[in-house]
Amino acid sequence: MHPTGRQALEMTAEYYPDIVLRISICRSWNGLTAAGQILKIAPGTGCIIISGERDPETIQDAMSYGNTGISVKPFTVDELAMAIEASQ
C-alpha cells in the first residue's frame, strides 16, 4: 500500500506503528509535513523519509523533526538499515 500523506496520518492514529517508511519529499503535502504530523499523533513512531531530494538544507530540515531518518535514492539496504536505527 502506498497511502497519501493524509491516509498515513489516519493509519497512524488507528494503528500507532513503530515505524513509517516511504514518506517522500514531494510538491503537494510533502513528507516533512506528514512526518511532523505523524510525530504529533504518535511521538514514538520512527519516520523514514525516502526521497530523491539531495538539497542539504532540505535534508537537515527533515532530520530536525526528531524520530526521522532519511534515505536519499538510490540507497543500499545498509543505508536504509542505518536510517531505521537512527529513527528509533
PyMOL Python script that loads the backbone (N, CA, C, O; Angstrom):
from pymol import cmd

cmd.read_pdbstr("""\
ATOM      1  N   MET A   1       0.840  -1.179   0.000  1.00  0.00           N
ATOM      2  CA  MET A   1       0.000   0.000   0.000  1.00  0.00           C
ATOM      3  C   MET A   1       0.883   1.240   0.000  1.00  0.00           C
ATOM      4  O   MET A   1       1.891   1.297   0.704  1.00  0.00           O
ATOM      5  N   HIS A   2       0.504   2.204  -0.775  1.00  0.00           N
ATOM      6  CA  HIS A   2       1.245   3.467  -0.864  1.00  0.00           C
ATOM      7  C   HIS A   2       0.262   4.597  -0.562  1.00  0.00           C
ATOM      8  O   HIS A   2      -0.255   5.238  -1.477  1.00  0.00           O
ATOM      9  N   PRO A   3       0.004   4.839   0.737  1.00  0.00           N
ATOM     10  CA  PRO A   3      -1.011   5.841   1.090  1.00  0.00           C
ATOM     11  C   PRO A   3      -0.536   7.269   0.855  1.00  0.00           C
ATOM     12  O   PRO A   3       0.661   7.549   0.805  1.00  0.00           O
ATOM     13  N   THR A   4      -1.502   8.154   0.714  1.00  0.00           N
ATOM     14  CA  THR A   4      -1.195   9.576   0.662  1.00  0.00           C
ATOM     15  C   THR A   4      -0.780  10.027   2.061  1.00  0.00           C
ATOM     16  O   THR A   4      -0.903   9.267   3.020  1.00  0.00           O
ATOM     17  N   GLY A   5      -0.293  11.257   2.178  1.00  0.00           N
ATOM     18  CA  GLY A   5       0.077  11.778   3.489  1.00  0.00           C
ATOM     19  C   GLY A   5      -1.086  11.767   4.458  1.00  0.00           C
ATOM     20  O   GLY A   5      -0.924  11.407   5.624  1.00  0.00           O
ATOM     21  N   ARG A   6      -2.250  12.155   3.990  1.00  0.00           N
ATOM     22  CA  ARG A   6      -3.431  12.176   4.869  1.00  0.00           C
ATOM     23  C   ARG A   6      -3.833  10.764   5.290  1.00  0.00           C
ATOM     24  O   ARG A   6      -4.203  10.537   6.442  1.00  0.00           O
ATOM     25  N   GLN A   7      -3.758   9.816   4.352  1.00  0.00           N
ATOM     26  CA  GLN A   7      -4.061   8.429   4.697  1.00  0.00           C
ATOM     27  C   GLN A   7      -3.047   7.893   5.710  1.00  0.00           C
ATOM     28  O   GLN A   7      -3.408   7.138   6.613  1.00  0.00           O
ATOM     29  N   ALA A   8      -1.785   8.283   5.559  1.00  0.00           N
ATOM     30  CA  ALA A   8      -0.762   7.860   6.521  1.00  0.00           C
ATOM     31  C   ALA A   8      -1.084   8.385   7.913  1.00  0.00           C
ATOM     32  O   ALA A   8      -0.876   7.679   8.901  1.00  0.00           O
ATOM     33  N   LEU A   9      -1.590   9.614   8.007  1.00  0.00           N
ATOM     34  CA  LEU A   9      -1.988  10.167   9.308  1.00  0.00           C
ATOM     35  C   LEU A   9      -3.135   9.369   9.906  1.00  0.00           C
ATOM     36  O   LEU A   9      -3.117   9.037  11.091  1.00  0.00           O
ATOM     37  N   GLU A  10      -4.127   9.063   9.090  1.00  0.00           N
ATOM     38  CA  GLU A  10      -5.275   8.286   9.570  1.00  0.00           C
ATOM     39  C   GLU A  10      -4.826   6.911  10.053  1.00  0.00           C
ATOM     40  O   GLU A  10      -5.269   6.438  11.100  1.00  0.00           O
ATOM     41  N   MET A  11      -3.948   6.274   9.288  1.00  0.00           N
ATOM     42  CA  MET A  11      -3.462   4.952   9.668  1.00  0.00           C
ATOM     43  C   MET A  11      -2.609   5.021  10.933  1.00  0.00           C
ATOM     44  O   MET A  11      -2.665   4.116  11.766  1.00  0.00           O
ATOM     45  N   THR A  12      -1.823   6.085  11.085  1.00  0.00           N
ATOM     46  CA  THR A  12      -1.019   6.258  12.296  1.00  0.00           C
ATOM     47  C   THR A  12      -1.912   6.390  13.516  1.00  0.00           C
ATOM     48  O   THR A  12      -1.643   5.782  14.552  1.00  0.00           O
ATOM     49  N   ALA A  13      -2.977   7.184  13.401  1.00  0.00           N
ATOM     50  CA  ALA A  13      -3.899   7.369  14.519  1.00  0.00           C
ATOM     51  C   ALA A  13      -4.615   6.071  14.880  1.00  0.00           C
ATOM     52  O   ALA A  13      -4.965   5.853  16.040  1.00  0.00           O
ATOM     53  N   GLU A  14      -4.829   5.219  13.898  1.00  0.00           N
ATOM     54  CA  GLU A  14      -5.531   3.960  14.144  1.00  0.00           C
ATOM     55  C   GLU A  14      -4.604   2.866  14.677  1.00  0.00           C
ATOM     56  O   GLU A  14      -4.974   2.130  15.591  1.00  0.00           O
ATOM     57  N   TYR A  15      -3.395   2.758  14.104  1.00  0.00           N
ATOM     58  CA  TYR A  15      -2.526   1.623  14.407  1.00  0.00           C
ATOM     59  C   TYR A  15      -1.299   1.935  15.265  1.00  0.00           C
ATOM     60  O   TYR A  15      -0.701   1.010  15.815  1.00  0.00           O
ATOM     61  N   TYR A  16      -0.904   3.193  15.398  1.00  0.00           N
ATOM     62  CA  TYR A  16       0.300   3.590  16.135  1.00  0.00           C
ATOM     63  C   TYR A  16       1.501   2.696  15.775  1.00  0.00           C
ATOM     64  O   TYR A  16       1.997   1.952  16.621  1.00  0.00           O
ATOM     65  N   PRO A  17       1.962   2.773  14.525  1.00  0.00           N
ATOM     66  CA  PRO A  17       3.060   1.900  14.085  1.00  0.00           C
ATOM     67  C   PRO A  17       4.383   2.264  14.755  1.00  0.00           C
ATOM     68  O   PRO A  17       4.567   3.383  15.235  1.00  0.00           O
ATOM     69  N   ASP A  18       5.296   1.298  14.777  1.00  0.00           N
ATOM     70  CA  ASP A  18       6.638   1.558  15.293  1.00  0.00           C
ATOM     71  C   ASP A  18       7.437   2.410  14.323  1.00  0.00           C
ATOM     72  O   ASP A  18       8.259   3.234  14.725  1.00  0.00           O
ATOM     73  N   ILE A  19       7.177   2.195  13.025  1.00  0.00           N
ATOM     74  CA  ILE A  19       7.946   2.910  12.004  1.00  0.00           C
ATOM     75  C   ILE A  19       7.084   3.132  10.768  1.00  0.00           C
ATOM     76  O   ILE A  19       6.238   2.306  10.429  1.00  0.00           O
ATOM     77  N   VAL A  20       7.311   4.252  10.106  1.00  0.00           N
ATOM     78  CA  VAL A  20       6.633   4.576   8.853  1.00  0.00           C
ATOM     79  C   VAL A  20       7.716   4.756   7.799  1.00  0.00           C
ATOM     80  O   VAL A  20       8.632   5.561   7.973  1.00  0.00           O
ATOM     81  N   LEU A  21       7.612   4.012   6.713  1.00  0.00           N
ATOM     82  CA  LEU A  21       8.562   4.104   5.607  1.00  0.00           C
ATOM     83  C   LEU A  21       7.904   4.772   4.412  1.00  0.00           C
ATOM     84  O   LEU A  21       6.681   4.777   4.277  1.00  0.00           O
ATOM     85  N   ARG A  22       8.738   5.334   3.550  1.00  0.00           N
ATOM     86  CA  ARG A  22       8.317   5.822   2.233  1.00  0.00           C
ATOM     87  C   ARG A  22       7.488   7.090   2.299  1.00  0.00           C
ATOM     88  O   ARG A  22       6.517   7.261   1.562  1.00  0.00           O
ATOM     89  N   ILE A  23       7.885   7.961   3.183  1.00  0.00           N
ATOM     90  CA  ILE A  23       7.302   9.301   3.163  1.00  0.00           C
ATOM     91  C   ILE A  23       8.264  10.121   2.330  1.00  0.00           C
ATOM     92  O   ILE A  23       9.348  10.474   2.793  1.00  0.00           O
ATOM     93  N   SER A  24       7.873  10.425   1.106  1.00  0.00           N
ATOM     94  CA  SER A  24       8.806  11.124   0.224  1.00  0.00           C
ATOM     95  C   SER A  24       8.559  12.621   0.259  1.00  0.00           C
ATOM     96  O   SER A  24       7.440  13.081   0.483  1.00  0.00           O
ATOM     97  N   ILE A  25       9.617  13.360   0.034  1.00  0.00           N
ATOM     98  CA  ILE A  25       9.505  14.806  -0.065  1.00  0.00           C
ATOM     99  C   ILE A  25       8.985  15.102  -1.466  1.00  0.00           C
ATOM    100  O   ILE A  25       9.654  14.806  -2.456  1.00  0.00           O
ATOM    101  N   CYS A  26       7.805  15.679  -1.549  1.00  0.00           N
ATOM    102  CA  CYS A  26       7.206  15.969  -2.850  1.00  0.00           C
ATOM    103  C   CYS A  26       6.549  17.339  -2.812  1.00  0.00           C
ATOM    104  O   CYS A  26       6.526  17.993  -1.770  1.00  0.00           O
ATOM    105  N   ARG A  27       6.030  17.762  -3.915  1.00  0.00           N
ATOM    106  CA  ARG A  27       5.482  19.113  -4.039  1.00  0.00           C
ATOM    107  C   ARG A  27       4.180  19.328  -3.256  1.00  0.00           C
ATOM    108  O   ARG A  27       3.994  20.395  -2.671  1.00  0.00           O
ATOM    109  N   SER A  28       3.275  18.342  -3.232  1.00  0.00           N
ATOM    110  CA  SER A  28       1.994  18.541  -2.560  1.00  0.00           C
ATOM    111  C   SER A  28       1.967  17.808  -1.223  1.00  0.00           C
ATOM    112  O   SER A  28       2.237  16.609  -1.155  1.00  0.00           O
ATOM    113  N   TRP A  29       1.646  18.530  -0.180  1.00  0.00           N
ATOM    114  CA  TRP A  29       1.579  17.990   1.182  1.00  0.00           C
ATOM    115  C   TRP A  29       2.763  17.098   1.433  1.00  0.00           C
ATOM    116  O   TRP A  29       2.620  15.885   1.589  1.00  0.00           O
ATOM    117  N   ASN A  30       3.916  17.689   1.472  1.00  0.00           N
ATOM    118  CA  ASN A  30       5.172  16.949   1.428  1.00  0.00           C
ATOM    119  C   ASN A  30       5.433  16.053   2.633  1.00  0.00           C
ATOM    120  O   ASN A  30       4.729  16.100   3.642  1.00  0.00           O
ATOM    121  N   GLY A  31       6.461  15.241   2.488  1.00  0.00           N
ATOM    122  CA  GLY A  31       6.826  14.265   3.507  1.00  0.00           C
ATOM    123  C   GLY A  31       7.220  14.890   4.821  1.00  0.00           C
ATOM    124  O   GLY A  31       7.001  14.288   5.872  1.00  0.00           O
ATOM    125  N   LEU A  32       7.801  16.092   4.800  1.00  0.00           N
ATOM    126  CA  LEU A  32       8.169  16.752   6.055  1.00  0.00           C
ATOM    127  C   LEU A  32       6.925  17.126   6.837  1.00  0.00           C
ATOM    128  O   LEU A  32       6.888  16.959   8.056  1.00  0.00           O
ATOM    129  N   THR A  33       5.909  17.629   6.157  1.00  0.00           N
ATOM    130  CA  THR A  33       4.650  17.954   6.819  1.00  0.00           C
ATOM    131  C   THR A  33       4.037  16.694   7.404  1.00  0.00           C
ATOM    132  O   THR A  33       3.597  16.687   8.554  1.00  0.00           O
ATOM    133  N   ALA A  34       4.006  15.626   6.612  1.00  0.00           N
ATOM    134  CA  ALA A  34       3.439  14.360   7.082  1.00  0.00           C
ATOM    135  C   ALA A  34       4.224  13.826   8.279  1.00  0.00           C
ATOM    136  O   ALA A  34       3.626  13.385   9.260  1.00  0.00           O
ATOM    137  N   ALA A  35       5.554  13.860   8.208  1.00  0.00           N
ATOM    138  CA  ALA A  35       6.373  13.365   9.317  1.00  0.00           C
ATOM    139  C   ALA A  35       6.083  14.146  10.592  1.00  0.00           C
ATOM    140  O   ALA A  35       5.926  13.558  11.662  1.00  0.00           O
ATOM    141  N   GLY A  36       6.014  15.455  10.481  1.00  0.00           N
ATOM    142  CA  GLY A  36       5.719  16.285  11.652  1.00  0.00           C
ATOM    143  C   GLY A  36       4.373  15.953  12.267  1.00  0.00           C
ATOM    144  O   GLY A  36       4.248  15.873  13.489  1.00  0.00           O
ATOM    145  N   GLN A  37       3.366  15.758  11.426  1.00  0.00           N
ATOM    146  CA  GLN A  37       2.029  15.421  11.913  1.00  0.00           C
ATOM    147  C   GLN A  37       1.994  14.021  12.522  1.00  0.00           C
ATOM    148  O   GLN A  37       1.364  13.808  13.559  1.00  0.00           O
ATOM    149  N   ILE A  38       2.671  13.066  11.879  1.00  0.00           N
ATOM    150  CA  ILE A  38       2.726  11.701  12.418  1.00  0.00           C
ATOM    151  C   ILE A  38       3.363  11.710  13.799  1.00  0.00           C
ATOM    152  O   ILE A  38       2.886  11.032  14.708  1.00  0.00           O
ATOM    153  N   LEU A  39       4.445  12.478  13.963  1.00  0.00           N
ATOM    154  CA  LEU A  39       5.127  12.518  15.251  1.00  0.00           C
ATOM    155  C   LEU A  39       4.295  13.228  16.324  1.00  0.00           C
ATOM    156  O   LEU A  39       4.495  12.983  17.513  1.00  0.00           O
ATOM    157  N   LYS A  40       3.372  14.097  15.929  1.00  0.00           N
ATOM    158  CA  LYS A  40       2.450  14.699  16.903  1.00  0.00           C
ATOM    159  C   LYS A  40       1.432  13.658  17.371  1.00  0.00           C
ATOM    160  O   LYS A  40       1.081  13.615  18.550  1.00  0.00           O
ATOM    161  N   ILE A  41       0.961  12.821  16.447  1.00  0.00           N
ATOM    162  CA  ILE A  41      -0.029  11.796  16.775  1.00  0.00           C
ATOM    163  C   ILE A  41       0.605  10.669  17.590  1.00  0.00           C
ATOM    164  O   ILE A  41       0.045  10.220  18.590  1.00  0.00           O
ATOM    165  N   ALA A  42       1.779  10.222  17.149  1.00  0.00           N
ATOM    166  CA  ALA A  42       2.450   9.074  17.769  1.00  0.00           C
ATOM    167  C   ALA A  42       3.939   9.402  17.919  1.00  0.00           C
ATOM    168  O   ALA A  42       4.747   9.022  17.071  1.00  0.00           O
ATOM    169  N   PRO A  43       4.299  10.102  18.990  1.00  0.00           N
ATOM    170  CA  PRO A  43       5.679  10.575  19.151  1.00  0.00           C
ATOM    171  C   PRO A  43       6.752   9.495  19.094  1.00  0.00           C
ATOM    172  O   PRO A  43       7.896   9.800  18.757  1.00  0.00           O
ATOM    173  N   GLY A  44       6.433   8.272  19.403  1.00  0.00           N
ATOM    174  CA  GLY A  44       7.426   7.205  19.387  1.00  0.00           C
ATOM    175  C   GLY A  44       7.617   6.556  18.029  1.00  0.00           C
ATOM    176  O   GLY A  44       8.465   5.675  17.884  1.00  0.00           O
ATOM    177  N   THR A  45       6.857   6.966  17.043  1.00  0.00           N
ATOM    178  CA  THR A  45       6.947   6.371  15.711  1.00  0.00           C
ATOM    179  C   THR A  45       8.169   6.908  14.982  1.00  0.00           C
ATOM    180  O   THR A  45       8.407   8.116  14.964  1.00  0.00           O
ATOM    181  N   GLY A  46       8.937   6.018  14.386  1.00  0.00           N
ATOM    182  CA  GLY A  46      10.059   6.434  13.559  1.00  0.00           C
ATOM    183  C   GLY A  46       9.568   6.691  12.143  1.00  0.00           C
ATOM    184  O   GLY A  46       8.795   5.895  11.610  1.00  0.00           O
ATOM    185  N   CYS A  47       9.990   7.762  11.532  1.00  0.00           N
ATOM    186  CA  CYS A  47       9.615   8.095  10.164  1.00  0.00           C
ATOM    187  C   CYS A  47      10.865   8.067   9.289  1.00  0.00           C
ATOM    188  O   CYS A  47      11.829   8.787   9.546  1.00  0.00           O
ATOM    189  N   ILE A  48      10.839   7.243   8.271  1.00  0.00           N
ATOM    190  CA  ILE A  48      11.947   7.196   7.330  1.00  0.00           C
ATOM    191  C   ILE A  48      11.492   7.886   6.062  1.00  0.00           C
ATOM    192  O   ILE A  48      10.562   7.422   5.403  1.00  0.00           O
ATOM    193  N   ILE A  49      12.126   8.971   5.718  1.00  0.00           N
ATOM    194  CA  ILE A  49      11.803   9.703   4.503  1.00  0.00           C
ATOM    195  C   ILE A  49      12.715   9.181   3.401  1.00  0.00           C
ATOM    196  O   ILE A  49      13.940   9.252   3.502  1.00  0.00           O
ATOM    197  N   ILE A  50      12.104   8.662   2.362  1.00  0.00           N
ATOM    198  CA  ILE A  50      12.844   8.157   1.214  1.00  0.00           C
ATOM    199  C   ILE A  50      12.590   9.121   0.069  1.00  0.00           C
ATOM    200  O   ILE A  50      11.442   9.352  -0.310  1.00  0.00           O
ATOM    201  N   SER A  51      13.652   9.679  -0.480  1.00  0.00           N
ATOM    202  CA  SER A  51      13.472  10.742  -1.461  1.00  0.00           C
ATOM    203  C   SER A  51      14.652  10.834  -2.403  1.00  0.00           C
ATOM    204  O   SER A  51      15.746  10.352  -2.107  1.00  0.00           O
ATOM    205  N   GLY A  52      14.418  11.455  -3.531  1.00  0.00           N
ATOM    206  CA  GLY A  52      15.492  11.778  -4.454  1.00  0.00           C
ATOM    207  C   GLY A  52      16.069  13.157  -4.170  1.00  0.00           C
ATOM    208  O   GLY A  52      17.003  13.592  -4.843  1.00  0.00           O
ATOM    209  N   GLU A  53      15.516  13.842  -3.177  1.00  0.00           N
ATOM    210  CA  GLU A  53      15.950  15.193  -2.801  1.00  0.00           C
ATOM    211  C   GLU A  53      17.368  15.147  -2.250  1.00  0.00           C
ATOM    212  O   GLU A  53      17.658  14.366  -1.344  1.00  0.00           O
ATOM    213  N   ARG A  54      18.243  15.973  -2.787  1.00  0.00           N
ATOM    214  CA  ARG A  54      19.637  15.985  -2.344  1.00  0.00           C
ATOM    215  C   ARG A  54      20.063  17.324  -1.747  1.00  0.00           C
ATOM    216  O   ARG A  54      21.224  17.483  -1.368  1.00  0.00           O
ATOM    217  N   ASP A  55      19.160  18.276  -1.658  1.00  0.00           N
ATOM    218  CA  ASP A  55      19.486  19.590  -1.121  1.00  0.00           C
ATOM    219  C   ASP A  55      19.840  19.464   0.365  1.00  0.00           C
ATOM    220  O   ASP A  55      19.007  19.021   1.157  1.00  0.00           O
ATOM    221  N   PRO A  56      21.065  19.848   0.757  1.00  0.00           N
ATOM    222  CA  PRO A  56      21.488  19.685   2.158  1.00  0.00           C
ATOM    223  C   PRO A  56      20.564  20.384   3.158  1.00  0.00           C
ATOM    224  O   PRO A  56      20.340  19.867   4.253  1.00  0.00           O
ATOM    225  N   GLU A  57      20.032  21.536   2.801  1.00  0.00           N
ATOM    226  CA  GLU A  57      19.143  22.265   3.716  1.00  0.00           C
ATOM    227  C   GLU A  57      17.846  21.494   3.940  1.00  0.00           C
ATOM    228  O   GLU A  57      17.358  21.417   5.067  1.00  0.00           O
ATOM    229  N   THR A  58      17.286  20.923   2.875  1.00  0.00           N
ATOM    230  CA  THR A  58      16.060  20.142   2.997  1.00  0.00           C
ATOM    231  C   THR A  58      16.311  18.892   3.834  1.00  0.00           C
ATOM    232  O   THR A  58      15.485  18.524   4.668  1.00  0.00           O
ATOM    233  N   ILE A  59      17.446  18.242   3.613  1.00  0.00           N
ATOM    234  CA  ILE A  59      17.785  17.051   4.389  1.00  0.00           C
ATOM    235  C   ILE A  59      17.946  17.411   5.861  1.00  0.00           C
ATOM    236  O   ILE A  59      17.489  16.668   6.730  1.00  0.00           O
ATOM    237  N   GLN A  60      18.589  18.538   6.154  1.00  0.00           N
ATOM    238  CA  GLN A  60      18.742  18.989   7.541  1.00  0.00           C
ATOM    239  C   GLN A  60      17.382  19.276   8.161  1.00  0.00           C
ATOM    240  O   GLN A  60      17.148  18.936   9.321  1.00  0.00           O
ATOM    241  N   ASP A  61      16.480  19.900   7.401  1.00  0.00           N
ATOM    242  CA  ASP A  61      15.118  20.145   7.891  1.00  0.00           C
ATOM    243  C   ASP A  61      14.442  18.830   8.253  1.00  0.00           C
ATOM    244  O   ASP A  61      13.789  18.728   9.292  1.00  0.00           O
ATOM    245  N   ALA A  62      14.596  17.823   7.398  1.00  0.00           N
ATOM    246  CA  ALA A  62      13.989  16.516   7.649  1.00  0.00           C
ATOM    247  C   ALA A  62      14.512  15.921   8.954  1.00  0.00           C
ATOM    248  O   ALA A  62      13.739  15.376   9.742  1.00  0.00           O
ATOM    249  N   MET A  63      15.800  16.021   9.181  1.00  0.00           N
ATOM    250  CA  MET A  63      16.404  15.437  10.376  1.00  0.00           C
ATOM    251  C   MET A  63      16.002  16.191  11.649  1.00  0.00           C
ATOM    252  O   MET A  63      16.074  15.632  12.743  1.00  0.00           O
ATOM    253  N   SER A  64      15.583  17.441  11.517  1.00  0.00           N
ATOM    254  CA  SER A  64      15.237  18.239  12.688  1.00  0.00           C
ATOM    255  C   SER A  64      13.907  17.837  13.313  1.00  0.00           C
ATOM    256  O   SER A  64      13.574  18.321  14.394  1.00  0.00           O
ATOM    257  N   TYR A  65      13.144  16.974  12.670  1.00  0.00           N
ATOM    258  CA  TYR A  65      11.842  16.574  13.192  1.00  0.00           C
ATOM    259  C   TYR A  65      11.930  15.588  14.347  1.00  0.00           C
ATOM    260  O   TYR A  65      10.914  15.302  14.979  1.00  0.00           O
ATOM    261  N   GLY A  66      13.086  15.071  14.635  1.00  0.00           N
ATOM    262  CA  GLY A  66      13.177  14.100  15.726  1.00  0.00           C
ATOM    263  C   GLY A  66      13.275  12.701  15.170  1.00  0.00           C
ATOM    264  O   GLY A  66      14.193  12.410  14.403  1.00  0.00           O
ATOM    265  N   ASN A  67      12.360  11.828  15.531  1.00  0.00           N
ATOM    266  CA  ASN A  67      12.414  10.411  15.156  1.00  0.00           C
ATOM    267  C   ASN A  67      12.355  10.230  13.642  1.00  0.00           C
ATOM    268  O   ASN A  67      11.498   9.503  13.139  1.00  0.00           O
ATOM    269  N   THR A  68      13.248  10.877  12.923  1.00  0.00           N
ATOM    270  CA  THR A  68      13.211  10.859  11.469  1.00  0.00           C
ATOM    271  C   THR A  68      14.569  10.470  10.921  1.00  0.00           C
ATOM    272  O   THR A  68      15.598  10.993  11.347  1.00  0.00           O
ATOM    273  N   GLY A  69      14.562   9.553   9.978  1.00  0.00           N
ATOM    274  CA  GLY A  69      15.762   9.211   9.229  1.00  0.00           C
ATOM    275  C   GLY A  69      15.485   9.527   7.769  1.00  0.00           C
ATOM    276  O   GLY A  69      14.326   9.651   7.371  1.00  0.00           O
ATOM    277  N   ILE A  70      16.511   9.654   6.984  1.00  0.00           N
ATOM    278  CA  ILE A  70      16.313   9.938   5.572  1.00  0.00           C
ATOM    279  C   ILE A  70      17.238   9.049   4.758  1.00  0.00           C
ATOM    280  O   ILE A  70      18.411   8.879   5.087  1.00  0.00           O
ATOM    281  N   SER A  71      16.694   8.491   3.700  1.00  0.00           N
ATOM    282  CA  SER A  71      17.468   7.726   2.734  1.00  0.00           C
ATOM    283  C   SER A  71      17.273   8.383   1.385  1.00  0.00           C
ATOM    284  O   SER A  71      16.152   8.483   0.886  1.00  0.00           O
ATOM    285  N   VAL A  72      18.372   8.830   0.799  1.00  0.00           N
ATOM    286  CA  VAL A  72      18.316   9.503  -0.497  1.00  0.00           C
ATOM    287  C   VAL A  72      18.527   8.456  -1.586  1.00  0.00           C
ATOM    288  O   VAL A  72      19.499   7.700  -1.566  1.00  0.00           O
ATOM    289  N   LYS A  73      17.587   8.431  -2.544  1.00  0.00           N
ATOM    290  CA  LYS A  73      17.680   7.464  -3.645  1.00  0.00           C
ATOM    291  C   LYS A  73      18.824   7.822  -4.565  1.00  0.00           C
ATOM    292  O   LYS A  73      19.066   9.008  -4.788  1.00  0.00           O
ATOM    293  N   PRO A  74      19.530   6.869  -5.102  1.00  0.00           N
ATOM    294  CA  PRO A  74      19.447   5.448  -4.754  1.00  0.00           C
ATOM    295  C   PRO A  74      20.181   5.190  -3.449  1.00  0.00           C
ATOM    296  O   PRO A  74      21.113   5.915  -3.103  1.00  0.00           O
ATOM    297  N   PHE A  75      19.767   4.168  -2.729  1.00  0.00           N
ATOM    298  CA  PHE A  75      20.403   3.825  -1.465  1.00  0.00           C
ATOM    299  C   PHE A  75      20.546   2.312  -1.371  1.00  0.00           C
ATOM    300  O   PHE A  75      19.890   1.559  -2.091  1.00  0.00           O
ATOM    301  N   THR A  76      21.415   1.890  -0.469  1.00  0.00           N
ATOM    302  CA  THR A  76      21.636   0.469  -0.261  1.00  0.00           C
ATOM    303  C   THR A  76      20.787  -0.015   0.913  1.00  0.00           C
ATOM    304  O   THR A  76      20.243   0.792   1.665  1.00  0.00           O
ATOM    305  N   VAL A  77      20.678  -1.303   1.062  1.00  0.00           N
ATOM    306  CA  VAL A  77      19.966  -1.884   2.193  1.00  0.00           C
ATOM    307  C   VAL A  77      20.634  -1.461   3.497  1.00  0.00           C
ATOM    308  O   VAL A  77      19.954  -1.183   4.484  1.00  0.00           O
ATOM    309  N   ASP A  78      21.960  -1.414   3.503  1.00  0.00           N
ATOM    310  CA  ASP A  78      22.680  -0.986   4.715  1.00  0.00           C
ATOM    311  C   ASP A  78      22.350   0.464   5.073  1.00  0.00           C
ATOM    312  O   ASP A  78      22.190   0.786   6.250  1.00  0.00           O
ATOM    313  N   GLU A  79      22.248   1.333   4.077  1.00  0.00           N
ATOM    314  CA  GLU A  79      21.899   2.734   4.337  1.00  0.00           C
ATOM    315  C   GLU A  79      20.480   2.849   4.888  1.00  0.00           C
ATOM    316  O   GLU A  79      20.223   3.656   5.781  1.00  0.00           O
ATOM    317  N   LEU A  80      19.557   2.042   4.357  1.00  0.00           N
ATOM    318  CA  LEU A  80      18.194   2.042   4.880  1.00  0.00           C
ATOM    319  C   LEU A  80      18.179   1.529   6.319  1.00  0.00           C
ATOM    320  O   LEU A  80      17.473   2.076   7.166  1.00  0.00           O
ATOM    321  N   ALA A  81      18.945   0.495   6.592  1.00  0.00           N
ATOM    322  CA  ALA A  81      19.020  -0.040   7.958  1.00  0.00           C
ATOM    323  C   ALA A  81      19.563   1.014   8.920  1.00  0.00           C
ATOM    324  O   ALA A  81      19.079   1.126  10.046  1.00  0.00           O
ATOM    325  N   MET A  82      20.552   1.779   8.496  1.00  0.00           N
ATOM    326  CA  MET A  82      21.096   2.849   9.351  1.00  0.00           C
ATOM    327  C   MET A  82      20.043   3.926   9.594  1.00  0.00           C
ATOM    328  O   MET A  82      19.950   4.452  10.703  1.00  0.00           O
ATOM    329  N   ALA A  83      19.248   4.264   8.579  1.00  0.00           N
ATOM    330  CA  ALA A  83      18.183   5.261   8.757  1.00  0.00           C
ATOM    331  C   ALA A  83      17.135   4.762   9.734  1.00  0.00           C
ATOM    332  O   ALA A  83      16.634   5.535  10.550  1.00  0.00           O
ATOM    333  N   ILE A  84      16.796   3.479   9.663  1.00  0.00           N
ATOM    334  CA  ILE A  84      15.825   2.904  10.600  1.00  0.00           C
ATOM    335  C   ILE A  84      16.382   2.965  12.022  1.00  0.00           C
ATOM    336  O   ILE A  84      15.672   3.353  12.951  1.00  0.00           O
ATOM    337  N   GLU A  85      17.626   2.589  12.192  1.00  0.00           N
ATOM    338  CA  GLU A  85      18.257   2.648  13.517  1.00  0.00           C
ATOM    339  C   GLU A  85      18.245   4.083  14.059  1.00  0.00           C
ATOM    340  O   GLU A  85      17.961   4.301  15.236  1.00  0.00           O
ATOM    341  N   ALA A  86      18.549   5.044  13.209  1.00  0.00           N
ATOM    342  CA  ALA A  86      18.610   6.446  13.630  1.00  0.00           C
ATOM    343  C   ALA A  86      17.241   6.980  14.038  1.00  0.00           C
ATOM    344  O   ALA A  86      17.154   7.917  14.832  1.00  0.00           O
ATOM    345  N   SER A  87      16.184   6.398  13.509  1.00  0.00           N
ATOM    346  CA  SER A  87      14.848   6.926  13.786  1.00  0.00           C
ATOM    347  C   SER A  87      14.222   6.321  15.034  1.00  0.00           C
ATOM    348  O   SER A  87      13.111   6.700  15.406  1.00  0.00           O
ATOM    349  N   GLN A  88      14.899   5.403  15.677  1.00  0.00           N
ATOM    350  CA  GLN A  88      14.296   4.754  16.848  1.00  0.00           C
ATOM    351  C   GLN A  88      14.908   5.211  18.136  1.00  0.00           C
ATOM    352  O   GLN A  88      14.507   4.755  19.206  1.00  0.00           O
TER     353      GLN A  88
END
""", "prot")
cmd.dss("prot")
cmd.show_as("cartoon", "prot")
cmd.util.cbc("prot")
cmd.orient("prot")
